[in-house]
């Protein structure tokens, strides 16, 4: 990002809510970035940092291995808000005293405001908050005063107004804290002086300028899937470098019905420099006999790399590889818990960067999913496309339990198309986060036309969610499900039984494999 962009830095100490803090800050139209507590914060010295937020975390400061940050952070003269572990660390580094709490407090609590200005400006004397702590502050650091307590915790909120340092022993970012957004608003605008001008429209100019600066006259190759992320990335790149973008769209034989043709037409209509490659036979030949889900993924990933590299060689001298990486991917690719193991590594075309020695371009790496959708609207993508349900990278392979074949793919494509068509006709598609069909590795007895049948079983899956971290099964009208079932059994040869999945995440996942 450009140096003049206002920025809130969120220092992560391993809290499960850290990403939620970032979401709340972005919702207030203030740009923010998350960094692991192990990072060198001096990297932000030349940037327009308006303030810092120290996240919570699972550690106790009594543990010698507990994560810390350099105490020099508190001498920068920038506003700092410490949350839970972040508050305790602030107190410890600035000369306060911590003790293990006699009452460990987790969950809802009643906050009593002791000082109703500054951070708590506009808050009532009492409101519900979400607490989480095992340690507590016995003596506040010099210069701090008590601004809030709960029934069981005297020091629940502290402030040093002169140095603009604040600590909360509860989570303002979660919806259980009734006035959490107001508290964050006070910190961002009244204390940090943020302008609240962060927007997707402003992001377009910044992203385009950043790509032009990075790429210059170089050629960029992008593996485009027809999904929202890679397509929006392609639109940003097209604005920045025009024909020097080469978008490769591979048909792996695992796409939905008519998807290769429809997406190709749509992308070409957007005047994206597209290279469609039909490699369906290659993928399905390599998947023959493979039934293990992880082996399927590896075969698909390796085959994609081979096909992609062949096409890149045909294009000629390529300098950069672009990916539609999003901010949650960046966050999950880095260990935000000090010495802990990385959660998972995200590379949309994993292995390419190492094998092709290309420089990486990620124009969307600062954005969350909903921000990408908003950006797509700004860039002129059709509404029907932006609102499409997520589709897994391995495609139908993880929705076909057992071996993946031409015939089984064709059966599942037809079933899926009937299901999605019904959701659109009854105007409930947009109410559902994700809907799809699964072909099971079992057959069932049925009767069709007075004859015994022994054919495939399919499961329909539809979930509601806001971020895919948790999901609930969608309550679709039984009459709609009955119609879908009848259409599938009457029109898709090889299927005689339809089931509906009523499991939530957790404990189930959204996809079956």
Secondary structure as GFF3:
##gff-version 3
##sequence-region A 1 513
A	DSSP	beta_strand	7	12	.	.	.	ID=ss1
A	DSSP	alpha_helix	18	27	.	.	.	ID=ss2
A	DSSP	beta_strand	32	36	.	.	.	ID=ss3
A	DSSP	three_ten_helix	41	44	.	.	.	ID=ss4
A	DSSP	beta_strand	49	54	.	.	.	ID=ss5
A	DSSP	three_ten_helix	71	75	.	.	.	ID=ss6
A	DSSP	beta_strand	79	83	.	.	.	ID=ss7
A	DSSP	alpha_helix	85	93	.	.	.	ID=ss8
A	DSSP	beta_strand	97	113	.	.	.	ID=ss9
A	DSSP	three_ten_helix	118	120	.	.	.	ID=ss10
A	DSSP	beta_strand	126	139	.	.	.	ID=ss11
A	DSSP	beta_strand	145	149	.	.	.	ID=ss12
A	DSSP	beta_strand	157	160	.	.	.	ID=ss13
A	DSSP	beta_strand	165	168	.	.	.	ID=ss14
A	DSSP	alpha_helix	180	185	.	.	.	ID=ss15
A	DSSP	pi_helix	186	191	.	.	.	ID=ss16
A	DSSP	alpha_helix	200	215	.	.	.	ID=ss17
A	DSSP	beta_strand	220	223	.	.	.	ID=ss18
A	DSSP	alpha_helix	228	241	.	.	.	ID=ss19
A	DSSP	three_ten_helix	242	244	.	.	.	ID=ss20
A	DSSP	beta_strand	245	251	.	.	.	ID=ss21
A	DSSP	alpha_helix	259	269	.	.	.	ID=ss22
A	DSSP	beta_strand	274	278	.	.	.	ID=ss23
A	DSSP	alpha_helix	280	287	.	.	.	ID=ss24
A	DSSP	alpha_helix	293	315	.	.	.	ID=ss25
A	DSSP	beta_strand	320	322	.	.	.	ID=ss26
A	DSSP	alpha_helix	327	332	.	.	.	ID=ss27
A	DSSP	alpha_helix	352	356	.	.	.	ID=ss28
A	DSSP	beta_strand	359	361	.	.	.	ID=ss29
A	DSSP	alpha_helix	369	378	.	.	.	ID=ss30
A	DSSP	alpha_helix	383	386	.	.	.	ID=ss31
A	DSSP	three_ten_helix	395	398	.	.	.	ID=ss32
A	DSSP	alpha_helix	406	425	.	.	.	ID=ss33
A	DSSP	three_ten_helix	429	431	.	.	.	ID=ss34
A	DSSP	beta_strand	434	448	.	.	.	ID=ss35
A	DSSP	beta_strand	451	464	.	.	.	ID=ss36
A	DSSP	beta_strand	472	473	.	.	.	ID=ss37
A	DSSP	alpha_helix	478	491	.	.	.	ID=ss38
A	DSSP	beta_strand	495	500	.	.	.	ID=ss39
###
